Amino acid sequence: MKVINESEFVNEVKNGLVLVDFYAEWCGPCKMLSPVLEQINKENKDLKVVKVNIDTSRNVASYYQVQSIPTLVLLKDGEFIHRMIGFNPKKKIEEFIEKGKK
C-alpha cells in the first residue's frame, strides 16, 4: 500500500476503484486496520488501496470531511462513492468495497 500526500492525491485516485485509508501514526485502531488493508490490497487486483496521513495531508482529509479515524473512502474514477468510519473486520470492508463496485 502506498502512502500518498496531497500533491499526489488527484493522480493516484483519478482512475479505477480506489480505497483511501485516512489514518494517523498515533492512532491505535489505524495500526490494527493496516494489515487487514494490506491483505485486501493483495487479494483485489481491480482495487488500488492508498493511505493518507491526516496530520500531513489536512486539506484532503478536510475535503472528504474526515472527522474521526480510521476512515475509509471509496472512490471510482476520482468520484466519491461512500465512506466507512472506524475499525471494521475484513469481511465488512470487503462488503463495503463490493457495494461500491455496483
N, CA, C and O atoms as a Tinker XYZ file with bonds, in Angstrom:
   408  protein
     1  N      0.841000   -1.179000    0.000000    73     2
     2  CA     0.000000    0.000000    0.000000    64     1     3
     3  C      0.881000    1.235000    0.000000    63     2     4     5
     4  O      1.871000    1.324000    0.726000    81     3
     5  N      0.503000    2.153000   -0.810000    73     3     6
     6  CA     1.286000    3.367000   -0.957000    64     5     7
     7  C      0.717000    4.474000   -0.071000    63     6     8     9
     8  O     -0.494000    4.692000   -0.038000    81     7
     9  N      1.595000    5.166000    0.640000    73     7    10
    10  CA     1.205000    6.361000    1.385000    64     9    11
    11  C      1.368000    7.531000    0.426000    63    10    12    13
    12  O      2.445000    7.742000   -0.133000    81    11
    13  N      0.289000    8.293000    0.239000    73    11    14
    14  CA     0.342000    9.412000   -0.702000    64    13    15
    15  C      0.127000   10.728000    0.035000    63    14    16    17
    16  O     -0.492000   10.776000    1.098000    81    15
    17  N      0.659000   11.797000   -0.564000    73    15    18
    18  CA     0.473000   13.119000    0.024000    64    17    19
    19  C     -0.516000   13.921000   -0.813000    63    18    20    21
    20  O     -1.051000   13.428000   -1.806000    81    19
    21  N     -0.750000   15.155000   -0.401000    73    19    22
    22  CA    -1.748000   15.983000   -1.083000    64    21    23
    23  C     -1.422000   16.203000   -2.554000    63    22    24    25
    24  O     -2.324000   16.199000   -3.392000    81    23
    25  N     -0.153000   16.393000   -2.877000    73    23    26
    26  CA     0.207000   16.674000   -4.270000    64    25    27
    27  C      0.038000   15.447000   -5.173000    63    26    28    29
    28  O     -0.140000   15.592000   -6.382000    81    27
    29  N      0.093000   14.264000   -4.607000    73    27    30
    30  CA    -0.066000   13.031000   -5.391000    64    29    31
    31  C     -1.516000   12.565000   -5.472000    63    30    32    33
    32  O     -1.854000   11.746000   -6.327000    81    31
    33  N     -2.362000   13.069000   -4.607000    73    31    34
    34  CA    -3.695000   12.506000   -4.407000    64    33    35
    35  C     -4.513000   12.412000   -5.694000    63    34    36    37
    36  O     -5.000000   11.334000   -6.034000    81    35
    37  N     -4.668000   13.507000   -6.401000    73    35    38
    38  CA    -5.535000   13.527000   -7.592000    64    37    39
    39  C     -5.088000   12.497000   -8.623000    63    38    40    41
    40  O     -5.920000   11.775000   -9.174000    81    39
    41  N     -3.790000   12.420000   -8.890000    73    39    42
    42  CA    -3.288000   11.453000   -9.873000    64    41    43
    43  C     -3.483000   10.015000   -9.420000    63    42    44    45
    44  O     -3.750000    9.139000  -10.243000    81    43
    45  N     -3.355000    9.763000   -8.133000    73    43    46
    46  CA    -3.474000    8.397000   -7.615000    64    45    47
    47  C     -4.909000    7.879000   -7.627000    63    46    48    49
    48  O     -5.126000    6.670000   -7.718000    81    47
    49  N     -5.891000    8.775000   -7.536000    73    47    50
    50  CA    -7.286000    8.319000   -7.405000    64    49    51
    51  C     -8.135000    8.563000   -8.649000    63    50    52    53
    52  O     -9.323000    8.241000   -8.649000    81    51
    53  N     -7.557000    9.122000   -9.703000    73    51    54
    54  CA    -8.388000    9.523000  -10.845000    64    53    55
    55  C     -8.875000    8.373000  -11.717000    63    54    56    57
    56  O     -9.832000    8.546000  -12.471000    81    55
    57  N     -8.241000    7.199000  -11.637000    73    55    58
    58  CA    -8.643000    6.073000  -12.482000    64    57    59
    59  C     -8.977000    4.842000  -11.656000    63    58    60    61
    60  O     -8.243000    4.474000  -10.739000    81    59
    61  N    -10.088000    4.217000  -11.992000    73    59    62
    62  CA   -10.448000    2.950000  -11.367000    64    61    63
    63  C    -11.019000    3.090000   -9.972000    63    62    64    65
    64  O    -11.374000    4.180000   -9.523000    81    63
    65  N    -11.096000    1.951000   -9.299000    73    63    66
    66  CA   -11.641000    1.868000   -7.952000    64    65    67
    67  C    -10.496000    2.014000   -6.955000    63    66    68    69
    68  O     -9.531000    1.251000   -6.989000    81    67
    69  N    -10.612000    3.001000   -6.068000    73    67    70
    70  CA    -9.543000    3.292000   -5.108000    64    69    71
    71  C    -10.132000    3.376000   -3.704000    63    70    72    73
    72  O    -11.101000    4.095000   -3.459000    81    71
    73  N     -9.528000    2.628000   -2.795000    73    71    74
    74  CA    -9.893000    2.689000   -1.383000    64    73    75
    75  C     -8.841000    3.543000   -0.683000    63    74    76    77
    76  O     -7.656000    3.209000   -0.682000    81    75
    77  N     -9.289000    4.648000   -0.090000    73    75    78
    78  CA    -8.384000    5.568000    0.592000    64    77    79
    79  C     -8.535000    5.368000    2.096000    63    78    80    81
    80  O     -9.631000    5.477000    2.646000    81    79
    81  N     -7.419000    5.075000    2.745000    73    79    82
    82  CA    -7.380000    4.906000    4.197000    64    81    83
    83  C     -6.830000    6.185000    4.811000    63    82    84    85
    84  O     -5.637000    6.469000    4.700000    81    83
    85  N     -7.701000    6.959000    5.460000    73    83    86
    86  CA    -7.263000    8.146000    6.191000    64    85    87
    87  C     -6.861000    7.694000    7.583000    63    86    88    89
    88  O     -7.662000    7.104000    8.308000    81    87
    89  N     -5.611000    7.975000    7.955000    73    87    90
    90  CA    -5.053000    7.444000    9.201000    64    89    91
    91  C     -4.124000    8.477000    9.839000    63    90    92    93
    92  O     -3.882000    9.549000    9.284000    81    91
    93  N     -3.612000    8.127000   11.017000    73    91    94
    94  CA    -2.550000    8.895000   11.671000    64    93    95
    95  C     -1.613000    7.908000   12.349000    63    94    96    97
    96  O     -2.031000    6.827000   12.765000    81    95
    97  N     -0.352000    8.283000   12.457000    73    95    98
    98  CA     0.648000    7.407000   13.074000    64    97    99
    99  C      0.305000    7.074000   14.523000    63    98   100   101
   100  O      0.626000    5.985000   14.998000    81    99
   101  N     -0.336000    7.991000   15.223000    73    99   102
   102  CA    -0.626000    7.834000   16.652000    64   101   103
   103  C     -1.934000    7.084000   16.917000    63   102   104   105
   104  O     -2.295000    6.879000   18.076000    81   103
   105  N     -2.637000    6.679000   15.887000    73   103   106
   106  CA    -3.972000    6.070000   16.015000    64   105   107
   107  C     -3.871000    4.548000   16.155000    63   106   108   109
   108  O     -3.454000    3.862000   15.222000    81   107
   109  N     -4.253000    4.029000   17.319000    73   107   110
   110  CA    -4.215000    2.585000   17.567000    64   109   111
   111  C     -5.081000    1.773000   16.621000    63   110   112   113
   112  O     -4.590000    0.814000   16.025000    81   111
   113  N     -6.377000    2.129000   16.457000    73   111   114
   114  CA    -7.226000    1.381000   15.525000    64   113   115
   115  C     -6.709000    1.423000   14.083000    63   114   116   117
   116  O     -6.909000    0.474000   13.325000    81   115
   117  N     -6.047000    2.516000   13.706000    73   115   118
   118  CA    -5.467000    2.614000   12.360000    64   117   119
   119  C     -4.373000    1.566000   12.179000    63   118   120   121
   120  O     -4.266000    0.941000   11.124000    81   119
   121  N     -3.566000    1.383000   13.217000    73   119   122
   122  CA    -2.494000    0.384000   13.162000    64   121   123
   123  C     -3.063000   -1.025000   13.078000    63   122   124   125
   124  O     -2.482000   -1.889000   12.421000    81   123
   125  N     -4.194000   -1.266000   13.735000    73   123   126
   126  CA    -4.843000   -2.581000   13.668000    64   125   127
   127  C     -5.432000   -2.826000   12.279000    63   126   128   129
   128  O     -5.458000   -3.960000   11.801000    81   127
   129  N     -5.901000   -1.764000   11.639000    73   127   130
   130  CA    -6.540000   -1.879000   10.329000    64   129   131
   131  C     -5.525000   -2.107000    9.204000    63   130   132   133
   132  O     -5.850000   -2.740000    8.200000    81   131
   133  N     -4.331000   -1.610000    9.361000    73   131   134
   134  CA    -3.331000   -1.650000    8.290000    64   133   135
   135  C     -3.071000   -3.044000    7.720000    63   134   136   137
   136  O     -3.075000   -3.192000    6.498000    81   135
   137  N     -2.840000   -4.092000    8.554000    73   135   138
   138  CA    -2.610000   -5.423000    7.969000    64   137   139
   139  C     -3.837000   -5.982000    7.245000    63   138   140   141
   140  O     -3.701000   -6.744000    6.288000    81   139
   141  N     -5.023000   -5.607000    7.699000    73   139   142
   142  CA    -6.263000   -6.038000    7.031000    64   141   143
   143  C     -6.309000   -5.430000    5.629000    63   142   144   145
   144  O     -6.634000   -6.115000    4.659000    81   143
   145  N     -5.984000   -4.151000    5.530000    73   143   146
   146  CA    -5.992000   -3.479000    4.226000    64   145   147
   147  C     -4.891000   -4.001000    3.311000    63   146   148   149
   148  O     -5.080000   -4.083000    2.098000    81   147
   149  N     -3.744000   -4.355000    3.884000    73   147   150
   150  CA    -2.668000   -4.965000    3.086000    64   149   151
   151  C     -3.168000   -6.250000    2.433000    63   150   152   153
   152  O     -2.915000   -6.497000    1.254000    81   151
   153  N     -3.870000   -7.055000    3.201000    73   151   154
   154  CA    -4.404000   -8.318000    2.692000    64   153   155
   155  C     -5.448000   -8.064000    1.603000    63   154   156   157
   156  O     -5.426000   -8.717000    0.559000    81   155
   157  N     -6.351000   -7.131000    1.838000    73   155   158
   158  CA    -7.376000   -6.789000    0.847000    64   157   159
   159  C     -6.712000   -6.279000   -0.430000    63   158   160   161
   160  O     -7.141000   -6.619000   -1.533000    81   159
   161  N     -5.679000   -5.474000   -0.286000    73   159   162
   162  CA    -4.954000   -4.932000   -1.434000    64   161   163
   163  C     -4.347000   -6.052000   -2.283000    63   162   164   165
   164  O     -4.413000   -6.007000   -3.512000    81   163
   165  N     -3.762000   -7.044000   -1.636000    73   163   166
   166  CA    -3.144000   -8.171000   -2.349000    64   165   167
   167  C     -4.178000   -9.056000   -3.030000    63   166   168   169
   168  O     -3.905000   -9.625000   -4.087000    81   167
   169  N     -5.350000   -9.178000   -2.442000    73   167   170
   170  CA    -6.378000  -10.088000   -2.952000    64   169   171
   171  C     -7.270000   -9.471000   -4.024000    63   170   172   173
   172  O     -8.016000  -10.198000   -4.679000    81   171
   173  N     -7.221000   -8.168000   -4.222000    73   171   174
   174  CA    -8.116000   -7.478000   -5.156000    64   173   175
   175  C     -7.314000   -6.730000   -6.206000    63   174   176   177
   176  O     -6.888000   -5.597000   -5.984000    81   175
   177  N     -7.113000   -7.360000   -7.334000    73   175   178
   178  CA    -6.308000   -6.754000   -8.399000    64   177   179
   179  C     -7.020000   -5.577000   -9.064000    63   178   180   181
   180  O     -6.367000   -4.730000   -9.673000    81   179
   181  N     -8.344000   -5.514000   -8.957000    73   179   182
   182  CA    -9.101000   -4.428000   -9.574000    64   181   183
   183  C     -9.312000   -3.257000   -8.614000    63   182   184   185
   184  O    -10.113000   -2.363000   -8.889000    81   183
   185  N     -8.598000   -3.261000   -7.494000    73   183   186
   186  CA    -8.730000   -2.228000   -6.473000    64   185   187
   187  C     -7.348000   -1.711000   -6.098000    63   186   188   189
   188  O     -6.416000   -2.489000   -5.894000    81   187
   189  N     -7.229000   -0.407000   -6.011000    73   187   190
   190  CA    -5.996000    0.207000   -5.508000    64   189   191
   191  C     -6.291000    0.696000   -4.093000    63   190   192   193
   192  O     -7.313000    1.338000   -3.854000    81   191
   193  N     -5.393000    0.391000   -3.158000    73   191   194
   194  CA    -5.535000    0.875000   -1.787000    64   193   195
   195  C     -4.392000    1.843000   -1.515000    63   194   196   197
   196  O     -3.222000    1.511000   -1.705000    81   195
   197  N     -4.746000    3.049000   -1.067000    73   195   198
   198  CA    -3.739000    4.052000   -0.715000    64   197   199
   199  C     -4.023000    4.579000    0.683000    63   198   200   201
   200  O     -5.150000    4.505000    1.173000    81   199
   201  N     -2.987000    5.111000    1.315000    73   199   202
   202  CA    -3.107000    5.659000    2.661000    64   201   203
   203  C     -2.807000    7.156000    2.620000    63   202   204   205
   204  O     -1.903000    7.605000    1.917000    81   203
   205  N     -3.592000    7.922000    3.397000    73   203   206
   206  CA    -3.377000    9.361000    3.513000    64   205   207
   207  C     -3.264000    9.703000    4.995000    63   206   208   209
   208  O     -4.188000    9.462000    5.772000    81   207
   209  N     -2.124000   10.267000    5.375000    73   207   210
   210  CA    -1.897000   10.672000    6.757000    64   209   211
   211  C     -2.606000   12.006000    6.991000    63   210   212   213
   212  O     -2.279000   13.006000    6.352000    81   211
   213  N     -3.572000   12.021000    7.903000    73   211   214
   214  CA    -4.357000   13.243000    8.124000    64   213   215
   215  C     -3.526000   14.369000    8.735000    63   214   216   217
   216  O     -3.884000   15.539000    8.601000    81   215
   217  N     -2.435000   14.034000    9.395000    73   215   218
   218  CA    -1.598000   15.062000   10.015000    64   217   219
   219  C     -0.752000   15.811000    8.993000    63   218   220   221
   220  O     -0.387000   16.965000    9.221000    81   219
   221  N     -0.439000   15.176000    7.882000    73   219   222
   222  CA     0.387000   15.818000    6.853000    64   221   223
   223  C     -0.407000   16.172000    5.599000    63   222   224   225
   224  O      0.102000   16.874000    4.725000    81   223
   225  N     -1.639000   15.700000    5.502000    73   223   226
   226  CA    -2.490000   15.979000    4.329000    64   225   227
   227  C     -3.854000   16.478000    4.802000    63   226   228   229
   228  O     -4.892000   15.895000    4.489000    81   227
   229  N     -3.823000   17.550000    5.548000    73   227   230
   230  CA    -5.057000   18.075000    6.162000    64   229   231
   231  C     -6.093000   18.535000    5.146000    63   230   232   233
   232  O     -7.292000   18.379000    5.378000    81   231
   233  N     -5.655000   19.100000    4.024000    73   231   234
   234  CA    -6.612000   19.601000    3.029000    64   233   235
   235  C     -7.433000   18.472000    2.417000    63   234   236   237
   236  O     -8.640000   18.615000    2.220000    81   235
   237  N     -6.784000   17.355000    2.118000    73   235   238
   238  CA    -7.502000   16.203000    1.551000    64   237   239
   239  C     -8.469000   15.642000    2.589000    63   238   240   241
   240  O     -9.619000   15.342000    2.270000    81   239
   241  N     -8.009000   15.501000    3.824000    73   239   242
   242  CA    -8.869000   14.993000    4.896000    64   241   243
   243  C    -10.068000   15.909000    5.103000    63   242   244   245
   244  O    -11.186000   15.434000    5.306000    81   243
   245  N     -9.846000   17.195000    5.053000    73   243   246
   246  CA   -10.933000   18.164000    5.215000    64   245   247
   247  C    -11.923000   18.077000    4.050000    63   246   248   249
   248  O    -13.136000   18.123000    4.260000    81   247
   249  N    -11.409000   17.954000    2.832000    73   247   250
   250  CA   -12.266000   17.861000    1.648000    64   249   251
   251  C    -13.227000   16.675000    1.754000    63   250   252   253
   252  O    -14.393000   16.782000    1.375000    81   251
   253  N    -12.737000   15.555000    2.265000    73   251   254
   254  CA   -13.570000   14.358000    2.412000    64   253   255
   255  C    -14.242000   14.280000    3.783000    63   254   256   257
   256  O    -14.775000   13.238000    4.165000    81   255
   257  N    -14.212000   15.382000    4.511000    73   255   258
   258  CA   -14.899000   15.527000    5.798000    64   257   259
   259  C    -14.537000   14.419000    6.784000    63   258   260   261
   260  O    -15.404000   13.859000    7.456000    81   259
   261  N    -13.247000   14.115000    6.858000    73   259   262
   262  CA   -12.765000   13.111000    7.800000    64   261   263
   263  C    -12.719000   13.751000    9.182000    63   262   264   265
   264  O    -11.948000   14.678000    9.427000    81   263
   265  N    -13.560000   13.240000   10.084000    73   263   266
   266  CA   -13.636000   13.798000   11.429000    64   265   267
   267  C    -13.161000   12.819000   12.490000    63   266   268   269
   268  O    -12.874000   13.217000   13.619000    81   267
   269  N    -13.076000   11.554000   12.139000    73   267   270
   270  CA   -12.507000   10.555000   13.046000    64   269   271
   271  C    -11.765000    9.533000   12.198000    63   270   272   273
   272  O    -12.034000    9.368000   11.008000    81   271
   273  N    -10.829000    8.854000   12.839000    73   271   274
   274  CA   -10.021000    7.886000   12.106000    64   273   275
   275  C    -10.000000    6.552000   12.836000    63   274   276   277
   276  O    -10.176000    6.510000   14.054000    81   275
   277  N     -9.790000    5.474000   12.113000    73   275   278
   278  CA    -9.611000    5.434000   10.662000    64   277   279
   279  C    -10.921000    5.700000    9.915000    63   278   280   281
   280  O    -12.004000    5.357000   10.388000    81   279
   281  N    -10.796000    6.310000    8.758000    73   279   282
   282  CA   -11.914000    6.480000    7.838000    64   281   283
   283  C    -11.484000    5.934000    6.485000    63   282   284   285
   284  O    -10.423000    6.288000    5.970000    81   283
   285  N    -12.309000    5.075000    5.919000    73   283   286
   286  CA   -12.078000    4.559000    4.569000    64   285   287
   287  C    -13.025000    5.275000    3.622000    63   286   288   289
   288  O    -14.218000    5.394000    3.899000    81   287
   289  N    -12.495000    5.748000    2.509000    73   287   290
   290  CA   -13.300000    6.400000    1.481000    64   289   291
   291  C    -13.090000    5.624000    0.190000    63   290   292   293
   292  O    -11.957000    5.372000   -0.218000    81   291
   293  N    -14.192000    5.249000   -0.446000    73   291   294
   294  CA   -14.125000    4.529000   -1.714000    64   293   295
   295  C    -14.420000    5.504000   -2.848000    63   294   296   297
   296  O    -15.432000    6.205000   -2.836000    81   295
   297  N    -13.520000    5.536000   -3.824000    73   295   298
   298  CA   -13.654000    6.414000   -4.985000    64   297   299
   299  C    -13.637000    5.576000   -6.252000    63   298   300   301
   300  O    -12.951000    4.557000   -6.329000    81   299
   301  N    -14.396000    6.014000   -7.241000    73   299   302
   302  CA   -14.372000    5.369000   -8.554000    64   301   303
   303  C    -14.108000    6.455000   -9.585000    63   302   304   305
   304  O    -14.892000    7.392000   -9.734000    81   303
   305  N    -12.993000    6.316000  -10.295000    73   303   306
   306  CA   -12.560000    7.316000  -11.271000    64   305   307
   307  C    -12.549000    8.718000  -10.658000    63   306   308   309
   308  O    -12.951000    9.690000  -11.298000    81   307
   309  N    -12.085000    8.806000   -9.414000    73   307   310
   310  CA   -11.959000   10.081000   -8.720000    64   309   311
   311  C    -13.211000   10.592000   -8.050000    63   310   312   313
   312  O    -13.172000   11.602000   -7.347000    81   311
   313  N    -14.330000    9.906000   -8.259000    73   311   314
   314  CA   -15.607000   10.348000   -7.689000    64   313   315
   315  C    -15.914000    9.591000   -6.400000    63   314   316   317
   316  O    -15.735000    8.375000   -6.320000    81   315
   317  N    -16.377000   10.325000   -5.399000    73   315   318
   318  CA   -16.734000    9.746000   -4.108000    64   317   319
   319  C    -17.902000    8.775000   -4.255000    63   318   320   321
   320  O    -18.904000    9.098000   -4.892000    81   319
   321  N    -17.772000    7.579000   -3.665000    73   319   322
   322  CA   -18.868000    6.610000   -3.650000    64   321   323
   323  C    -19.464000    6.539000   -2.251000    63   322   324   325
   324  O    -20.649000    6.814000   -2.062000    81   323
   325  N    -18.646000    6.171000   -1.273000    73   323   326
   326  CA   -19.109000    6.161000    0.115000    64   325   327
   327  C    -17.944000    6.025000    1.081000    63   326   328   329
   328  O    -16.796000    5.848000    0.672000    81   327
   329  N    -18.259000    6.112000    2.388000    73   327   330
   330  CA   -17.223000    6.071000    3.418000    64   329   331
   331  C    -17.586000    5.074000    4.505000    63   330   332   333
   332  O    -18.750000    4.717000    4.688000    81   331
   333  N    -16.559000    4.635000    5.218000    73   331   334
   334  CA   -16.714000    3.730000    6.360000    64   333   335
   335  C    -15.820000    4.289000    7.470000    63   334   336   337
   336  O    -14.643000    4.571000    7.246000    81   335
   337  N    -16.383000    4.443000    8.653000    73   335   338
   338  CA   -15.648000    5.047000    9.760000    64   337   339
   339  C    -15.352000    4.003000   10.827000    63   338   340   341
   340  O    -16.208000    3.188000   11.171000    81   339
   341  N    -14.126000    4.040000   11.347000    73   339   342
   342  CA   -13.727000    3.164000   12.441000    64   341   343
   343  C    -13.124000    1.856000   11.960000    63   342   344   345
   344  O    -13.109000    1.553000   10.767000    81   343
   345  N    -12.627000    1.090000   12.925000    73   343   346
   346  CA   -12.067000   -0.223000   12.616000    64   345   347
   347  C    -13.202000   -1.196000   12.343000    63   346   348   349
   348  O    -14.164000   -1.264000   13.108000    81   347
   349  N    -13.093000   -1.943000   11.265000    73   347   350
   350  CA   -14.084000   -2.956000   10.906000    64   349   351
   351  C    -13.363000   -4.228000   10.485000    63   350   352   353
   352  O    -12.233000   -4.171000   10.000000    81   351
   353  N    -14.013000   -5.384000   10.669000    73   351   354
   354  CA   -13.390000   -6.639000   10.242000    64   353   355
   355  C    -13.292000   -6.715000    8.713000    63   354   356   357
   356  O    -14.001000   -6.015000    7.991000    81   355
   357  N    -12.406000   -7.573000    8.253000    73   355   358
   358  CA   -12.138000   -7.726000    6.822000    64   357   359
   359  C    -13.412000   -7.982000    6.022000    63   358   360   361
   360  O    -13.615000   -7.373000    4.972000    81   359
   361  N    -14.262000   -8.867000    6.503000    73   359   362
   362  CA   -15.482000   -9.210000    5.762000    64   361   363
   363  C    -16.365000   -7.976000    5.539000    63   362   364   365
   364  O    -16.915000   -7.789000    4.454000    81   363
   365  N    -16.494000   -7.149000    6.557000    73   363   366
   366  CA   -17.327000   -5.953000    6.436000    64   365   367
   367  C    -16.712000   -4.958000    5.445000    63   366   368   369
   368  O    -17.435000   -4.305000    4.691000    81   367
   369  N    -15.393000   -4.844000    5.445000    73   367   370
   370  CA   -14.716000   -3.956000    4.491000    64   369   371
   371  C    -14.885000   -4.487000    3.067000    63   370   372   373
   372  O    -15.100000   -3.710000    2.137000    81   371
   373  N    -14.789000   -5.800000    2.897000    73   371   374
   374  CA   -14.995000   -6.396000    1.568000    64   373   375
   375  C    -16.416000   -6.147000    1.071000    63   374   376   377
   376  O    -16.614000   -5.884000   -0.115000    81   375
   377  N    -17.400000   -6.225000    1.951000    73   375   378
   378  CA   -18.790000   -5.935000    1.571000    64   377   379
   379  C    -18.934000   -4.468000    1.172000    63   378   380   381
   380  O    -19.641000   -4.146000    0.217000    81   379
   381  N    -18.269000   -3.591000    1.898000    73   379   382
   382  CA   -18.254000   -2.158000    1.609000    64   381   383
   383  C    -17.685000   -1.905000    0.206000    63   382   384   385
   384  O    -18.215000   -1.088000   -0.546000    81   383
   385  N    -16.612000   -2.606000   -0.135000    73   383   386
   386  CA   -15.982000   -2.464000   -1.450000    64   385   387
   387  C    -16.897000   -3.017000   -2.540000    63   386   388   389
   388  O    -17.086000   -2.375000   -3.573000    81   387
   389  N    -17.459000   -4.192000   -2.321000    73   387   390
   390  CA   -18.350000   -4.809000   -3.318000    64   389   391
   391  C    -19.559000   -3.929000   -3.602000    63   390   392   393
   392  O    -19.982000   -3.798000   -4.751000    81   391
   393  N    -20.105000   -3.335000   -2.567000    73   391   394
   394  CA   -21.251000   -2.432000   -2.727000    64   393   395
   395  C    -20.879000   -1.259000   -3.640000    63   394   396   397
   396  O    -21.702000   -0.781000   -4.420000    81   395
   397  N    -19.640000   -0.810000   -3.532000    73   395   398
   398  CA   -19.176000    0.301000   -4.352000    64   397   399
   399  C    -18.920000   -0.058000   -5.799000    63   398   400   401
   400  O    -18.890000    0.824000   -6.658000    81   399
   401  N    -18.736000   -1.333000   -6.086000    73   399   402
   402  CA   -18.486000   -1.777000   -7.462000    64   401   403
   403  C    -19.751000   -1.767000   -8.300000    63   402   404   405
   404  O    -19.681000   -1.751000   -9.528000    81   403
   405  N    -20.896000   -1.776000   -7.657000    73   403   406
   406  CA   -22.163000   -1.878000   -8.393000    64   405   407
   407  C    -22.591000   -0.558000   -8.978000    63   406   408
   408  O    -23.635000   -0.479000   -9.625000    81   407
